[in-house]
Amino acid sequence: MEAGAAVMIQGIDAEMAVIGCMVIDPDLRPKIIDKLAPEMFEHPKLHKIFETATDLYWSSQQITYTALADKLPSYREDLIKMSQRVETLSACDQYIQIVIDRWRIRTMKNALKNILAQADFKTADESVELMRTLVGKQDEIAKMDSDASASFAEAAQKFTDWLKSNDAQNTIKTGFRSMDSAMGGFLRQSVTALCARSGHGKTDFALNLALRMAKNGFKVQYFTMEMTTNQLMQRIAAQMAHIDGNLIRDKKLSAGEISDVDMVLKAFESAGKINFVDDAKISTKVIRRYIELFRPDAIFVDHIGIMERPNVKDQYHALGMVSNELKQIAKENNIAIVELVQMNRQIEGRKDKTPNLGDIRESGDIEQDADYVMFVQPEDITDRQLTGEAWADAMIYLLKNRHGRPGTFQFHWQPQYHTFIEVENNYQGE
């Protein structure tokens, strides 16, 4: 058979041929193991043989018929048939695709059976949502199958096309010059973990970033779970109109001040594009739905620790799953995600209050998935009442920067106005 010709085998024979290709040609093993998993094999024996071959591969052992027979002595006759099913090694990609397609069809059939079985006990909307989830998962599989791999030549071509393009929208600038210089702005498909202790300014700093992005023409979506939209707007009004937030909260404004607030908010409304989602429990599914509706350039999640988690016993692992999913959402939708994260209390007992990556609360996956990890660390203002133009010194520690150097940035924090003011020429790269 010539290279590229259509294969004649189907079904179980294709599953056997894939395993045969693994045994015959070591160069095909990485591709096969990357694209397939044992559960994709319909026949129980082939499932077990592929699982055993995968174990041999990851333990750096040779995948031969003898090695497989030693592990699975009762499968010797089945192993002999494997190589006989390989029409040509050049058809390996087609064998792989047949296995994937058959697995997807089985998965969809089983899922549809379950949806139909539950239909009498669910509303129409709930059944439709289950169908959408099923279709969404299949779309993700199809996209992963078509887009995940690229040869060096393909990758090089995409890179040079990007290098030659005049697209300045690949990064989302904040207008904080030192941060934009260090980070290049917030890159699309990136995740930033913005960390602080409760009451230490992380929501204020997040709103400053969000409003600056929106003012620069980017569409921003802010998911809030602890504070209502009205409470966020109180902070925004204090910042924009430069009026003490306590006076706004207590509605102790003069008619002139109310007019000023109304004027600055309307001026921003015409220039900025920001959308708020206010819900006590927000899941990654909800985030996906709102992204589809609003099509933002960046989203803020305030905060990740109280997001709805998968129903698993280990809550540490559950939060890690949420973190992993947010990273996928950023990549799939070509957006930047800023997730607010609580710091643990250990820092309060330390003599040195400088934060480190170990201070992230609950899950190491958050740090692992993030492109940038920032800590907001203001000076202690417990015994100070900041009014007028008074400020507290605040450091922003960029402790992880996957696309550049870590460093520190100095700001003046005016909590009475919920404002962070950059201290110029202060980027200290490490």
N, C-alpha and C positions, 0 to 999 in steps of 0.2 A: 504494500500500500504506500502511496506517495505521501510525503509530509503534508499535513493540512487537509487530507482527504477525510470525509465524514466516516466515523466509525459505525460498524453495523451492530455492535453489541449494545444491550440495554439492561436496565434493572440490576439484578444480583450479579450478573456477569461483569457489569461496569465496576461494582464494588470489589469483585475479585481482581479485576484488571488493575485497579488503583494499587492494591496491596502488592500485586505482582511487579508493578513499576517501582515500588519502594525497594523491593528486594533486589531487582535486577540492576537499577541505576542509582547509586548513592547521590548523584547530583540532583535528582528529582525529590529526594526526601524532605529537604527544608520547605519546598513549595507545598507538598502534599500535607505535611503536618501543620503548616501555617493555615491552610484553607479548610481542613477537615477536622472533625472531632469524632470520637468513637460512637456517640449517640446518633450520628448521621447515617450509620450503617444499619440497614433494616434487618439483615439476617443476624441472629444472636451470635453465631460462631464468628462471622466476619467482624462484628462489633468487638468481640474478645480478641481476635487476632490483631486488629488494628490498634487496640488499646495496648496490647503487649508490645507490638512493634514501636509504638510511641514511647513506651517506657524504656525500651532498649536505646532508642535514639537520644532521649534526654539524659540517660546515664552513660552516654558516649560509648556504647557497645555496638558491635556490628549487627546489622539487620540481615541475617541470612536465613535460609530455610532451616538449616541445622539449628541455629540459635532459637528460632521460633518453635521448632519441634521439641527442643529440650525443655522449653517453658510450657508447651502445650502438647504433650505426647499423644493425647487422644485425637489431635487434629491433623496428624501426619498426612492422611489421604487428602484432606481439604487443602493443605498447603501445596501439595504437588500440583493441584489443579490451577493454582494462582497464575503461574507463568504461562500456562496454556491459554489463558483468557486474554493475554496481552497481544493484540494484533500488531501494534507498533508503538514504540516508546514516544514517538512524536505526537501520538493521540492522547497523551496523559492529561492535558488540559481538558479535553472533551470528556474523559472518564470522570475527572473531578467534578465537572459541571453537571454531569448526569447524576452523580451521587448527591450533590447539593440540591438539585431540582427535585429529585424524588423525596429527599428529606423535608424540603419546604412544603411540598404537596401533602405529605403525611401529617406534618405539623398543623397545617391549615385545616385539614379534614378533622383532626382530633379537636382542635379548638372550636370549630364550628359545631361539632357534636355537643360539646360542653355548653356552648352558648344557647343552642336550641333546647338542651335539657333543662337549662335554668330559666328559659324565657317565661314560663308561667309564673315564676316567682319574682320577676323583675319588671320594672317599668320599661316602656318603649325606649326612653332616653338612656336608661342604664344598658339596655341591650345594644343600642346604637353605639354607645361609648365603648363597650367591649369589642364591637366590630372595628371601630376606629383604632383601638389599641392593637388589634390583630393586624390590620392593614399597615399601621405605622411600623410595627416590628418587621414585617415583611419588606417594607420600603427601606428600612435601615439595613437589613441583610443584603438587599439588592445593591444598595449604594456602596456598602462596605466591599462587596464582591467586585464591583466595577471600578472603584476609586482607590482602594487601599494600597495597591501595589503599583510600582512604576520602575522601569528599568533606569539605569544611570542616565542613558541618553534622554529619556522622557523627563526625568527630574532636572537634568541640566537645561533642557529647552524651556521648561516652566520657569526655572530660576532666571535665565537670561531674559525671557519675556518680561518677568517682573522687574528686573534690573533696568530695562529700557523704558518701562512704562512711566508715565507722568502721574500715576495715581498717588495722590497725597493723602488719600483717605484710608490707607492701610493702618494708620495709627490714629488714635483718638486723643487729641491734645487737651490738656487741662488749663493751660495758661499759667500754671505755676512753672516758671522757667527752669528752675533747678531740677525739678522732678521730670519735666519733659526732656531736658538735656540728658539726664541719667538713664531714663527708661525709653526715650524715643516716643513718649506718649504711651497710652495703653494700647497694645497691639490687639488687633482683631484675632479671634480664636484663642485669646489668653484668659486666664483666671487670676484674679488678684485676691489674696486673703488680707483683709484690713482688720487688724486685731487691736483690742484694747480691753482694759478692765471696764466694768460697768460704771457709767458716769464720768468717763475719762475722755469724752469727746469724739468717739468714733462715728456716731450718727451725724454730729455737726460736720466732721471732716468729709464724710460720705456725701452729705448734701452740698457742701461747697464744691466737691468734685463734680457731682451730677449737674448742678446749675451751670458750672463753667463749661462743661461739655455741651449742654443744651444751648448756651449762649453762643458757642462756636459753630452751631448749626447741626449738631448731631442729635439724633432721636434717642432719648433716654427713657428707660422704664424702671420705676423704683417700686420694688415689692417690700411692703412693710407689714410686719406681723406683731410687733410690740406696741407701736404707736399708731394712732389713727391718722388718716390723711389730714384731718383738721389740725392735729398736733404738729405734724410736719410743716403745714402751711404757717403756723404760728412762728416756727423757727425761720422759715424762708422770709416771712414778712419782716421779722426783726433784723435779719441780715440785709435785706434789700433796702429797707427804709431807714436803717440804722437807728432803730428804736429799741429800748430795753425790752427783752423778751418777757420779763415778768409783767410789765405794764400791758403787753398784748394779751398774755395769758389771762390776766385779771380784768381785761376790757376797761382799763383806766386811761383811755386815749382821749385826747381832745378831738374836736371836729376836724381841725386842721391836720392832725396826725392821721386820723382815719382816711382823710382825703389823700394824704401822701402815700399811705399804704396802698390804697386803691389804684393810684396813678402808677406806682412802680410795678405793681403786679400786672396791670394791663399792658404796660410797656414791654415787660418780659414775655407776656403771653404771645405777643405778636412776633417776638424775635426768637423765643425758645420753644423747643419741642420736648416736653416732658410729660410722662403719663404715670399715674400712681395706681398701684393695686394694693388694696387694704383688706387683709384677711388674717384672722388669728392663726389659721393653719394653711400653709401653702406647700404644695407638692411639686416635684419636678414636672409632673403631668400638667399641672395648672400653668407653670411657667412656660412650658412648650406651647400651650394653647394661646396664651397672651402674646407670646412672641410672634406666632402666626398671624394674629390679628393686628398687632401694632408695628411689626417689622422694625424693631429698634436697632441702633448701632451699639448700644451698651445697656446692660441691666445691672441694677444693684439689688442685692438680697439682704434684707435687714431683719433677722440675722439667721445664718445657716443652722445654728444650734437648736432653733425651735421650728425648723421646717418639718413637715410630715415625713416620717421615715418608713422604710419597708418593714413589714411585720416579721422581724426576726428577733430571736431571743437576745443576741449580743448587740446592745445599743451602740457600742463603739463601732462594731462592724456596720451597723445600719447607717450611721452617720457617714462612714467611709463610702458606702454605696451612693449616698446622696451627693457627696463630693465628686465621685467618679462620674456620676450622671451629669452634673453641672459642667464638668470639663467637656463631655461629649456634646452637650448643648452648645457650648461656645464654639466648638470646632464645626459642628454641622450647620450652624446658622451664621457663621462668620461674624461673630459679635465679641465684644469684650464683656466679661462678667466680673463684677466686684462683689465679693461676698464678705459680709461683716461677721467677725468671729470673736467670741469671748475668750479672754485669757484666763488661765486657771489662777487660783489664789496663792500659789506657791511664791510668786514674786513678792507678795506682801511680807513674807517672813525672811526675805533675803536682805542682807546689808546692802549689796549692790543691786539697785533697782533696774539696771539696764536689761531690757528684755532679750530673750533668745528664742530660737525656734521651738525649744522644748516647752515654752509657755503656752503654746496653742492648746486650747481645752478640748478634751474628749477623743480626738482622732488624729493619728499621724498621717492619714490619707489626705487631709486638708493641705498640709505642707507639701506632700509629695505631688499632688495634682496641680498645685498653684505654680504659675509662672513667676509671680511676684508675691512676696510676703512682706507686709508693712506692719509696724507697730506704732500706735499713737501713744506718746508718753509725755503728758504735761507735768509741770511741777505741782507739788502739793498745794492746793488752794483751800483746804478744809477750813482754815481759820481766817480766810480772806473774803471780803465782799467786794467783788469787782464791779465798779460803776464807772460812768463816764468813759474816758478813753484808756482806762487801765487794762492791762493784759497779763496773762500768765505765759511764761516761756513754755514751749512745747517742742519736743523733738519727734520727728517722723523717722523711724529706723527702717530702712529698706534692707532687710537681712537676707532676702533671696531675690535674685534678679537673673532669671534664666537667659535673658537676652542682653546682659551687660554687667556692670559692676554693682555690688551692693554699696550702700553709703548711708549718710544721715543728712537730714534737712531740718533747719531751724525755722520755727514759726512762732508768731504771737497768736495766742488763742484768747479771744474775747467771748467767753461763754454768755455774757449778757446780751450779745448780738449774734451768738451762734456762728461766729466768724473766725476763720483762720487767715492770718496775714503772713505772707511769705517774707522772710528776712533774706534780702538779696545777697548774691555772691557767696553762698554758704554751702554748696555741695561738697561734701567730704567723701570722695570715693575711697573705697578700701582696696 
